[in-house]
Amino acid sequence: MDENDDTAAEPGGPKAFIDQREHPTRVGLVVPDVRGSFSQHSIDARKAEFEGLAEAIRLEVVFSEIVKVREVKPATFIGGGHTEMLAGRVKGEDIDLLLVDAALTAIQQRNLEKETGAKVLDRTALILEIFGERAATREGVLQVELAHLNYQKGRLVRSWTHLERQRGSGGYGFMGGPGETQIESDRRQITDRIVLLEERLEKVRKVRAQQRGKREDTKFPVVALVGYTNAGKSSIFNTLTGAGVFAKDLLFATLDTTLRKLALPHGREVMLSDTVGFVADLPTDLVAAFRATLEEVVDADIILHVRDVANDDHLAQALDVLKVLGDLGVSAETTPIIEVWNKVDLLPATDDPDDLLNIATPTGKVAAIVPVSAKTGQGLDALKLAIEAGLADKSRTYHVHVPHAAGADIGWLHSHAEIITRDEPTEKGSGFVVRVEPRQKTAFLERFNGRIESSDA
């Protein structure tokens, strides 16, 4: 396969951390509860989420422990007593892998492996593993491999002990120590691969920008679904559009952005975008790698923030989503946000919508709150109306005159604006009342300069 052929599929990508070819990997989960550390999420919610992350790639979870940590130990993170306890469980319960819900240094990882006798991965490595398994498109594979290599590169700089074992303790003095030549070689290969991936993703970004430009030449606004992973975005997307996007009760079921046309109640059409779910402490390299995908969110006209209000941790999850949106430069000040309170079918039945406010509250400034159930379809018609209302609030209406000879201008209005009414034609031409989206306002004003009779702006 030609390395320079950008149309070809990627030849493999990063080597997986977890190998389940022979048998399902038996894992133990360790959730450190560090004294004095702050988290929006309760320790029980963190534990449940970490278990969900492990189950997302079909690991056989043998035990899941919350470990009290008075202070983080530089050598092992969790301290000697807990390390001994884990070593005993690894030996007694035939554990292949320990997953630690924290960001471990390379030294901490190495020491835990040495002391417990099991492979050790931290939260970042587990999320990278899930993303690597889920990526379905060429762009997704490129994004995951880039994040993976950046993660590995950081650990290569700090510790690469297996290379020393491979090469032995011998070596020439000018090499700077055992394994140095191999370390430098591996580091260079990783760096070269990162540069290549960044170049390919830049090409993808340019293609995506061109596609967005073509959409901006039409009258279709973009409505982006965002939310915490497993909040039900893809299920809502499928129900609204009839699409077949993979939707399952799994964390990170969707990685690749999907766009479908959606007709609103009064005939208006929008492009609905389903995006990757967010999660607490999402690795920085992963957010950076997926930024091209998330540009669909940045450029959206309306954002639907899907919240799983049946989850006890939904408020902390919503705050995590707003943080990621803020990192992308998106807020209620830049883009109207509609909160979609999903999974209401799992809550106690009620005839009073205000009862939901005893369970959840909006996070920040929102354009609307719409309770829905993707499973039963409850509230989805109301959601479409809320999208219409949100778009109408952003749009402006104009009364414009078009001479008979300017047929191209009439075609432009049909393609780029919503024609509300058309006056009876006169000798001089026809009058139109049109609704114009913000993205089309500049082009509209330039094209119809001097022919706008009135507006609500």
N, C-alpha and C positions, 0 to 999 in steps of 0.2 A: 504493500500500500504506500503510495507516494506521500511522504511527510509534508510536502508543500501543497498537497491537494486539499483545499479548504472545503471542498464539497464532500469529501470522504468522511466516514464515521471515524471517531477517535479510536486508535488502536489500544484499547485496554484501560487507560487512565491509571489512577493511583492504586497501589496494592492495598487490598482491604486489611483493616486491622483484625477483623474477626473472620476466621475460616471455619465454615460449618459443613464442609464436604463430607467428612467422615461421620459425624454425629452432631446433634444440636449442642451448641456451646452451653455448658452449665455455668451460670454466673451467680455471683453474690453482689448485692447492691449496698453501697455504703453512702449514707446521706449525712454529712457532717453538719452538726448544729453548733456553729461557732459562737461562743459567748461574746456579746457586744456587737456582733455584725447585724446590719439592718437589711430587712427584706420585706417587700410588700406582701409576700406570700407566707402563709403559715408553714411551719415545718412539716405538718401532716400533708398539706397541699403539695409541697415540694417533693415529698416522698412519693405521693401518688403520681405526680407528673414524671418523676424519674423512672418509676415502674412502667409507666406508659411508653416512655422512650425506649426502654429495653424490650418491651413487648412488640414495639413497632417493627423490629427486625427478627422476631420469632426466636428470641433467646429463651433458654429454659432457666427461669429465675428460681433459684433454690432458696435463697433468703434475701431479705431486704431489711437493713438495720439503720436506725437513726443513731448516730454516734455523737455524744456530747464532747465538744472540744473547747477546753478552757482557753487555750491559745494555740495558734497555728505553729507547728514545729517545722523549722526549715528543712529538716532531713526527711520527714515522713508525712508532714501535714497533720496527722491525727495523733501522734504520740505513741510511746512504746507499749503501754498496756493494751491499747486498742489494736495495735499491730500484732501483738502476740495472740490476742483473741481471734483475729482474722486468720492468722496462720493455722491455728487449731481447726477452725471451720473449713479452711481450704483442704487440709489433709483429711479431716474426718468426713467431709461431705463431697469429696471428689470434685472440687471447684476448678474449672478451667480458667476463669476470668473474673477479676474484680473490677466493678465499675464504681467510680467515686464521683459524687455529684459536687465537683469543685474544679477549679482550674489548677492543675498540678504543674509544678515545674518538672523539667526533665530529671533532675536529681531526686525529687520526691517520688516520681514514678519508678525510677530505677531502684531506689532503696526499698520501696514497698514490694516490688517484684522479688527482690533478693530475700527480704524477710518473710514473705508469705508463701513464696514458691508458686505464685500464680501470675499470669499476665495481668497488667493493670492498665486501665484506660480512664481518662478523666471525662468530664461532661462534653468538652469540645470535641474530643475524638469520637465519642458516641454519636453526637449530632452529625458530624462529618460522615460517619458510617451510614447513618440513615439516609442522608442526602445522596450519598453515593449509590445506594441501592434504589432510591426512588427516581433519580434523574432519568428521563425518558427521551428527551430531545437532545440533539447535538449541542445546543446552547447550554442546556442544563448540565450535561456531562463536562463541558469545558469549565463552567462556573464552579462545579464541585471539585474538579481536579485542581483548579487554581487555588481554591481555599485550602485544600488538602496539602498541596506542596508548600504553601506559605507556612502552614502549621508545622510541617516536617522540617522546613528550613530552620525555623527558630529553635527546634530541638536539636538539630544537627550541629548548630553553633555551640550549644551548651554541653551536649553529651552524645556520644555515638559509640558506646562501649562495645557493641557487638562487633564493630570493625576491628577493635583491638584484639578481641578473641580470635577473629578470623585470621589476622595477620601475625599474631604472636607478639612477643615482647621485644623482638630484635628490631634493628633498624639502624640507619646511618645518622650520625649526629646532625648533619645539615638538614635532615628532614624535620627536625623539631620534635621528635618523639614518636612512639609507636603509633602506627595507623595514620599519621599526619597526611601522607601523600594520598591515601584513599579518601580521607575526610575531605581534603581539598578538591579531589576529583568529583566526589559525590555532590559537594556543595556547588561546584561549577555546573554540573549537569542539571541540578535542580534549578539553579538560577537561569540557565539557558532555556529550560522548559517553561519556566514562569514567563520569561520574555515572549516566547512563542505563543503561549496561551493568551497573554494580554493583547498581543497583536491580533489574534483571531477574534477575541471578544470585542475588540475595537471595531473590527469589520462587521460583526454582528450588530453592534450598537448603531453603526451608521445605517445598516439595512433597516433596523427597527425605526430609526429616526425618519428614514425615507417613507416607511409605511405609515408612521404617524402623520407625516406631512400630507400624504395622500388622503388620510382620513380627515385631516383638517380642511381639505379642499371640498369635503362633503358637508352635509348639514347634520351628521350624526354626532351628538355629544357622547362622551365616554363616561361610563359609570363604573367605578372600581369597587369590587368587594375586597375588604381587608378584615383581619381579625386574628385572634389567637388561634394557634393550630388546634384543629378538631372542634372549632366552634360551629361548624356546619356550613361554611361558605360554599363548598362545591355542591352540597345537597341543595342549597337555595338556588345556585346557578343552574343546576340541572332541571329543577322544577320550573323555574321561570322560563328557560330557553328550550327545554327538551333535549339538551345536549347530553352526551354520554361521558362526561368527565368522571374520572375515577373518584368515587366518594365512599369512604369507609370509616368506621369508628377506629381510626388510627391517627397517631400524631404524624404530621407532615405527609398526609395522603396525597397532597397536590404540591408539586414544585414548579411546574412549567405554566406560564401564563396562557390562558385560553380566552379568546374573544368570540362572542356570538351576538348577533343582532337581536334586540328585544323590542317588541311593539308595546307601547303604552296604551292605556285605555282609550284615549282620544285620537289615536292614529299616529302619534309621534313615535319615531323610532330612535333607539339609542344603541350604542355598542357596550355590552356588559362584559367586564373583564374579571376573571377569577385569578387570584394571585396566591403566592406561597404564604403559608401561615407564619405568624410570628411566635416567639417563645421567649421566656425570661432568659437573660444572659446569652442571647444569640451571639455566636462567635463573630468578632469584628471582621475577620477575614471573609466570613461567609456573607455578611451583609454587603461588604465591598464587592464581592464576586457577583452577587445577585443584583447589583444596583441597576444594571441595564434592564433586567426584568421589571424591577420596581419602578422604573421610569413611567410605566403605565399608570401607576398610582400618582406620581408627581404631576402628570399632565391631565389627570381626570377632571371632569366638570363637577361631578358629585362623587362623594365617597360613602359607601355603605359599610359602616363598622359593625360587623356581626359579633354579637356577644352570646355566649352560652349561659343564660341566666339560671339554668338549672344546676350549674356548677357552683359550689360554695365559694370558690376562689375567683369568681368572675370579675369582681372589682379590680383586684390586683392584676388580672390578665388584661383588662381594658387599659389600665395605666401603662402596662408594658407596651401595648400596641401604640398608644399615643406617643410614647417615648421614641419608638422606631420611626413613626411618622414625622415627629419633630426632627429627628436626625436627617430625614430626607427633605426637610424644609417644608413639610406640609402641616397645616393646622387649620382650625376652624376659621381663622382670619383669611386664609388663602383659598380654601375650598370648603363649600358646605358639606357638613358631615351629618348623615342620618344614622342614628343608632338602631340596629336591627336586633331586637331581643329575641333570640332564637330558643327553640326547645321548650316553649311554654306548655306544650302537651305533657311535659314531665312534672309540671307544677300542680299544686292543688287547684281543682276547677273553681272558677270564679266568673261572675257575670259583670264584675266591676273592674274596668281596666286600671282604676286608681289603686287597686289592691297590689298591683305589680310594683308600685312605688315603695311598698313596704319591703320588697325583696331586692330591688335594684334602684339605683339612681344614675342619671346621666353623668358622664365624665366630661366636664368642661362644657363649652358652648356647642349645642347641637341644633340642627335645623328642624329635626323631628325625631320622635321615638316611635317605632313600629313593632309591637309584639307579633311574632310569627312562629309557625312551626313548619319547618321544611318537610317534616315527615307527613303531616296531615294536610298541608296547604293553607292552614289557618293564617290569615293576615297578609297573604302575598298580594291580593288585589289592593289592599290598603297600602302596601309597600310601593306598588306601581304608581298609585295616585300621589304618594309622597315624593317619589322621584320627579313626577310631572311638576308638582308644586315647587320643588327645589330648583328645577331648571327654569321655571317661569320667573322665579324671584331673581335669578341671575340675568335673565334676558331683558331686552327692551323692545318695545313695539314702535314702529315708524309708519307714517303715511307718506308714501312716495309716489311720484308721477313718472310714468314711463311712456315716451312717444311710441307711436305705432312702428316707426322705423327701427326702433331699438329692440328687436326681437331677442337678441343675445342677452340683453339685460333681464328680460322676463325669464329666460332659461336659467340665468344665474340665480334669480330669486327662488326658482323652484328647486335648484340644487343646493343652495347654501342657506336658505332661510325658510321659515314656516309661514306660508301665506294664510292669513286669517280670513280676510275678505278681499273681494275685488269689486271695484266700482263699475258701474255701467260705462262702457267705452264712450268717449267723446271724439270730436274731430281732432283734438290734440293728442289723444292717447288714452291710457287707462291708469286709474289710481289703485294702489294696493295698500292694504294694511298688513304689515309683515312683522313677525317676531324674529329678532336677530340674536344669536348666541354671542357671548363676549369674544370668543375666538374668531368670529367673522366680522366683528364690529368695525375694525380698522379698514378692512377690504370693502365693506359695504359703504362706509362714509366716503371713501375715496372714489368709488365707482359712481355713486349717486349724488355727489356733491352738487348742490344747487337745485336738486329736484326733490328734496325732502321737505314736505309741506308741514309736518308736525311730528312730534314724538313724545313719549312719556319719560324720556331721559332728562 
